[in-house]
Amino acid sequence: MMNALFVLSILVFIYMIYVLLKPEKF
């Protein structure tokens, strides 16, 4: 469980950074 939560938090963090760096750019 701890590993899953850790990976999930990392994925969310990376996603947020990606959105901030490339807003609405596909």
HELIX and SHEET records of a PDB file:
HELIX    1   1 MET A    2  LEU A   21  1                                  20    
END                                                                             
